[in-house]
């Protein structure tokens, strides 16, 4: 994991959740959070970027990791890009804490 950029990671706390930027790396050997790159959470996924599979896996992976329902995670922008903005509904402080624990 690239720990040198962890302090650069940006997460926006909102009234009903958090907004964060992620960089998805499809076709990896396993699913994992592998650090921070360009102020975004770098997420490796073990699926190809075809027919929305990477988006589905990204949501499923983060939901399991954070202990939230898949329906509480929405792709705000970047649905067809590796760079995405996600909104995660829930307690902002708790979500921020959980995400920071994985870095």
KEKE-660887 format. One record per residue: residue number from 1; residue in three letters; chain; x, y, z of N, C-alpha, C in turn. Coordinates in steps of 0.2 Angstrom, whole numbers. Layout:
BEGIN
+-----+-----+----+-------+-------+-------+-------+-------+-------+-------+-------+-------+
|   i |  aa | ch |   n_X |   n_Y |   n_Z |  ca_X |  ca_Y |  ca_Z |   c_X |   c_Y |   c_Z |
+-----+-----+----+-------+-------+-------+-------+-------+-------+-------+-------+-------+
| NUM | ALA |  A |     X |     Y |     Z |     X |     Y |     Z |     X |     Y |     Z |
...
+-----+-----+----+-------+-------+-------+-------+-------+-------+-------+-------+-------+
//
This chain:
BEGIN
+-----+-----+----+-------+-------+-------+-------+-------+-------+-------+-------+-------+
|   i |  aa | ch |   n_X |   n_Y |   n_Z |  ca_X |  ca_Y |  ca_Z |   c_X |   c_Y |   c_Z |
+-----+-----+----+-------+-------+-------+-------+-------+-------+-------+-------+-------+
|   1 | UNK |  A |     4 |    -6 |     0 |     0 |     0 |     0 |     4 |     6 |     0 |
|   2 | UNK |  A |     2 |    11 |    -4 |     6 |    17 |    -4 |     4 |    22 |     2 |
|   3 | UNK |  A |     8 |    22 |     7 |     6 |    26 |    13 |     9 |    33 |    13 |
|   4 | UNK |  A |    13 |    34 |     8 |    15 |    41 |     7 |    10 |    46 |     6 |
|   5 | UNK |  A |     5 |    44 |     3 |     0 |    49 |     1 |    -7 |    49 |     5 |
|   6 | UNK |  A |    -7 |    45 |    10 |   -13 |    45 |    14 |   -15 |    51 |    17 |
|   7 | UNK |  A |   -11 |    56 |    19 |   -13 |    62 |    21 |   -16 |    67 |    16 |
|   8 | UNK |  A |   -15 |    65 |    10 |   -18 |    69 |     4 |   -25 |    66 |     3 |
|   9 | UNK |  A |   -28 |    61 |     6 |   -34 |    58 |     4 |   -40 |    63 |     6 |
|  10 | UNK |  A |   -44 |    64 |     2 |   -50 |    69 |     3 |   -56 |    65 |     4 |
|  11 | UNK |  A |   -60 |    67 |     9 |   -67 |    64 |    10 |   -71 |    70 |    12 |
|  12 | UNK |  A |   -77 |    70 |     9 |   -81 |    76 |    11 |   -87 |    73 |    15 |
|  13 | UNK |  A |   -87 |    76 |    21 |   -93 |    73 |    26 |   -99 |    78 |    25 |
|  14 | UNK |  A |  -104 |    74 |    24 |  -111 |    77 |    22 |  -116 |    76 |    28 |
|  15 | UNK |  A |  -121 |    79 |    28 |  -126 |    78 |    33 |  -129 |    71 |    34 |
|  16 | UNK |  A |  -129 |    67 |    28 |  -132 |    61 |    28 |  -127 |    55 |    25 |
|  17 | UNK |  A |  -121 |    57 |    25 |  -116 |    52 |    23 |  -109 |    55 |    21 |
|  18 | UNK |  A |  -106 |    52 |    16 |   -99 |    55 |    14 |   -99 |    54 |     7 |
|  19 | UNK |  A |   -95 |    59 |     4 |   -93 |    59 |    -3 |   -86 |    58 |    -4 |
|  20 | UNK |  A |   -84 |    53 |    -8 |   -76 |    52 |    -9 |   -75 |    50 |   -16 |
|  21 | UNK |  A |   -69 |    52 |   -18 |   -66 |    50 |   -25 |   -62 |    43 |   -24 |
|  22 | UNK |  A |   -64 |    39 |   -29 |   -60 |    33 |   -30 |   -57 |    32 |   -36 |
|  23 | UNK |  A |   -51 |    28 |   -37 |   -49 |    26 |   -43 |   -49 |    19 |   -43 |
|  24 | UNK |  A |   -53 |    16 |   -48 |   -54 |     9 |   -48 |   -48 |     6 |   -53 |
|  25 | UNK |  A |   -45 |     1 |   -51 |   -40 |    -3 |   -55 |   -43 |   -10 |   -56 |
|  26 | UNK |  A |   -47 |   -11 |   -62 |   -50 |   -18 |   -64 |   -44 |   -23 |   -66 |
|  27 | UNK |  A |   -46 |   -29 |   -66 |   -42 |   -35 |   -68 |   -36 |   -36 |   -64 |
|  28 | UNK |  A |   -37 |   -34 |   -57 |   -32 |   -36 |   -52 |   -33 |   -43 |   -50 |
|  29 | UNK |  A |   -28 |   -45 |   -46 |   -28 |   -52 |   -44 |   -33 |   -53 |   -38 |
|  30 | UNK |  A |   -34 |   -48 |   -34 |   -39 |   -48 |   -29 |   -42 |   -41 |   -28 |
|  31 | UNK |  A |   -47 |   -41 |   -24 |   -50 |   -35 |   -22 |   -47 |   -32 |   -16 |
|  32 | UNK |  A |   -45 |   -26 |   -16 |   -42 |   -23 |   -10 |   -41 |   -15 |   -11 |
|  33 | UNK |  A |   -41 |   -12 |    -5 |   -39 |    -5 |    -5 |   -32 |    -5 |    -5 |
|  34 | UNK |  A |   -29 |    -1 |   -10 |   -21 |    -2 |   -10 |   -18 |     5 |    -9 |
|  35 | UNK |  A |   -22 |    10 |    -6 |   -18 |    16 |    -5 |   -22 |    22 |    -7 |
|  36 | UNK |  A |   -18 |    27 |    -8 |   -21 |    34 |   -10 |   -17 |    36 |   -16 |
|  37 | UNK |  A |   -21 |    38 |   -22 |   -17 |    41 |   -28 |   -21 |    47 |   -30 |
|  38 | UNK |  A |   -18 |    52 |   -31 |   -21 |    59 |   -33 |   -27 |    60 |   -29 |
|  39 | UNK |  A |   -26 |    60 |   -23 |   -32 |    62 |   -18 |   -38 |    57 |   -18 |
|  40 | UNK |  A |   -37 |    52 |   -22 |   -42 |    47 |   -22 |   -40 |    40 |   -19 |
|  41 | UNK |  A |   -45 |    37 |   -16 |   -44 |    30 |   -14 |   -43 |    25 |   -19 |
|  42 | UNK |  A |   -38 |    22 |   -19 |   -36 |    17 |   -25 |   -39 |    10 |   -23 |
|  43 | UNK |  A |   -44 |     7 |   -27 |   -47 |     1 |   -26 |   -45 |    -4 |   -31 |
|  44 | UNK |  A |   -42 |    -9 |   -30 |   -41 |   -14 |   -35 |   -47 |   -19 |   -35 |
|  45 | UNK |  A |   -49 |   -21 |   -41 |   -55 |   -26 |   -41 |   -53 |   -32 |   -46 |
|  46 | UNK |  A |   -55 |   -38 |   -44 |   -54 |   -44 |   -48 |   -58 |   -45 |   -54 |
|  47 | UNK |  A |   -61 |   -40 |   -57 |   -66 |   -41 |   -62 |   -64 |   -36 |   -68 |
|  48 | UNK |  A |   -66 |   -38 |   -74 |   -64 |   -33 |   -80 |   -69 |   -28 |   -80 |
|  49 | UNK |  A |   -67 |   -22 |   -83 |   -72 |   -16 |   -84 |   -77 |   -17 |   -89 |
|  50 | UNK |  A |   -81 |   -22 |   -90 |   -85 |   -23 |   -95 |   -92 |   -24 |   -92 |
|  51 | UNK |  A |   -97 |   -21 |   -96 |  -104 |   -21 |   -94 |  -106 |   -20 |   -87 |
|  52 | UNK |  A |  -102 |   -15 |   -84 |  -104 |   -13 |   -77 |  -101 |   -17 |   -72 |
|  53 | UNK |  A |   -98 |   -22 |   -73 |   -95 |   -27 |   -68 |   -91 |   -24 |   -63 |
|  54 | UNK |  A |   -86 |   -19 |   -65 |   -82 |   -16 |   -61 |   -86 |   -12 |   -56 |
|  55 | UNK |  A |   -91 |    -8 |   -58 |   -95 |    -4 |   -54 |   -98 |    -8 |   -49 |
|  56 | UNK |  A |  -102 |   -13 |   -51 |  -105 |   -18 |   -47 |  -101 |   -21 |   -41 |
|  57 | UNK |  A |   -95 |   -23 |   -43 |   -90 |   -26 |   -38 |   -87 |   -21 |   -34 |
|  58 | UNK |  A |   -86 |   -14 |   -36 |   -84 |    -9 |   -32 |   -89 |    -8 |   -26 |
|  59 | UNK |  A |   -95 |    -7 |   -28 |  -100 |    -6 |   -23 |  -101 |   -12 |   -18 |
|  60 | UNK |  A |  -101 |   -18 |   -21 |  -102 |   -24 |   -17 |   -96 |   -24 |   -12 |
|  61 | UNK |  A |   -90 |   -23 |   -14 |   -84 |   -23 |   -10 |   -84 |   -18 |    -5 |
|  62 | UNK |  A |   -85 |   -12 |    -6 |   -85 |    -7 |    -1 |   -91 |    -8 |     4 |
|  63 | UNK |  A |   -97 |   -10 |     1 |  -102 |   -11 |     6 |  -100 |   -16 |    11 |
|  64 | UNK |  A |   -97 |   -22 |     9 |   -95 |   -27 |    14 |   -90 |   -24 |    18 |
|  65 | UNK |  A |   -85 |   -21 |    16 |   -79 |   -18 |    20 |   -82 |   -13 |    25 |
|  66 | UNK |  A |   -87 |    -9 |    23 |   -89 |    -4 |    28 |   -95 |    -6 |    32 |
|  67 | UNK |  A |   -98 |   -12 |    30 |  -104 |   -14 |    34 |  -110 |   -10 |    33 |
|  68 | UNK |  A |  -111 |    -8 |    27 |  -117 |    -4 |    25 |  -120 |    -8 |    19 |
|  69 | UNK |  A |  -127 |    -7 |    18 |  -130 |   -10 |    13 |  -128 |    -8 |     6 |
|  70 | UNK |  A |  -128 |   -12 |     1 |  -126 |   -10 |    -6 |  -130 |    -4 |    -8 |
|  71 | UNK |  A |  -136 |    -4 |    -6 |  -141 |     2 |    -9 |  -139 |     8 |    -6 |
|  72 | UNK |  A |  -134 |     9 |    -1 |  -132 |    15 |     2 |  -126 |    18 |    -2 |
|  73 | UNK |  A |  -124 |    15 |    -7 |  -118 |    17 |   -10 |  -120 |    19 |   -18 |
|  74 | UNK |  A |  -119 |    25 |   -20 |  -121 |    27 |   -26 |  -115 |    30 |   -30 |
|  75 | UNK |  A |  -115 |    29 |   -36 |  -109 |    32 |   -40 |  -112 |    39 |   -43 |
|  76 | UNK |  A |  -109 |    44 |   -40 |  -112 |    51 |   -42 |  -109 |    53 |   -49 |
|  77 | UNK |  A |  -103 |    51 |   -50 |  -100 |    53 |   -57 |   -95 |    48 |   -59 |
|  78 | UNK |  A |   -93 |    47 |   -65 |   -88 |    43 |   -67 |   -90 |    36 |   -68 |
|  79 | UNK |  A |   -96 |    35 |   -70 |   -99 |    28 |   -71 |   -95 |    24 |   -76 |
|  80 | UNK |  A |   -92 |    27 |   -81 |   -89 |    24 |   -87 |   -81 |    25 |   -86 |
|  81 | UNK |  A |   -79 |    28 |   -81 |   -72 |    30 |   -80 |   -69 |    26 |   -74 |
|  82 | UNK |  A |   -62 |    26 |   -74 |   -59 |    23 |   -68 |   -59 |    28 |   -62 |
|  83 | UNK |  A |   -60 |    34 |   -63 |   -60 |    39 |   -58 |   -68 |    40 |   -57 |
|  84 | UNK |  A |   -70 |    39 |   -51 |   -77 |    40 |   -49 |   -78 |    44 |   -42 |
|  85 | UNK |  A |   -84 |    47 |   -42 |   -86 |    50 |   -36 |   -91 |    46 |   -33 |
|  86 | UNK |  A |   -91 |    43 |   -27 |   -96 |    39 |   -23 |   -99 |    43 |   -18 |
|  87 | UNK |  A |  -105 |    42 |   -17 |  -109 |    44 |   -11 |  -111 |    38 |    -7 |
|  88 | UNK |  A |  -109 |    38 |     0 |  -111 |    33 |     4 |  -115 |    36 |    10 |
|  89 | UNK |  A |  -121 |    33 |    10 |  -126 |    35 |    15 |  -125 |    32 |    21 |
|  90 | UNK |  A |  -125 |    36 |    27 |  -124 |    34 |    33 |  -121 |    39 |    38 |
|  91 | UNK |  A |  -119 |    37 |    44 |  -116 |    42 |    48 |  -109 |    44 |    46 |
|  92 | UNK |  A |  -108 |    50 |    44 |  -102 |    53 |    41 |   -96 |    51 |    46 |
|  93 | UNK |  A |   -96 |    53 |    52 |   -90 |    51 |    56 |   -88 |    44 |    57 |
|  94 | UNK |  A |   -93 |    40 |    57 |   -92 |    33 |    57 |   -89 |    30 |    51 |
|  95 | UNK |  A |   -92 |    32 |    45 |   -89 |    30 |    39 |   -82 |    32 |    38 |
|  96 | UNK |  A |   -81 |    39 |    40 |   -74 |    41 |    39 |   -69 |    37 |    43 |
|  97 | UNK |  A |   -71 |    36 |    49 |   -67 |    32 |    53 |   -65 |    25 |    50 |
|  98 | UNK |  A |   -70 |    22 |    48 |   -70 |    15 |    45 |   -65 |    15 |    39 |
|  99 | UNK |  A |   -66 |    20 |    34 |   -62 |    21 |    29 |   -55 |    22 |    30 |
| 100 | UNK |  A |   -53 |    27 |    35 |   -47 |    28 |    38 |   -43 |    22 |    40 |
| 101 | UNK |  A |   -47 |    18 |    43 |   -44 |    11 |    46 |   -41 |     7 |    41 |
| 102 | UNK |  A |   -44 |     7 |    35 |   -41 |     3 |    29 |   -35 |     6 |    26 |
| 103 | UNK |  A |   -33 |    12 |    27 |   -27 |    15 |    24 |   -21 |    14 |    28 |
+-----+-----+----+-------+-------+-------+-------+-------+-------+-------+-------+-------+
//
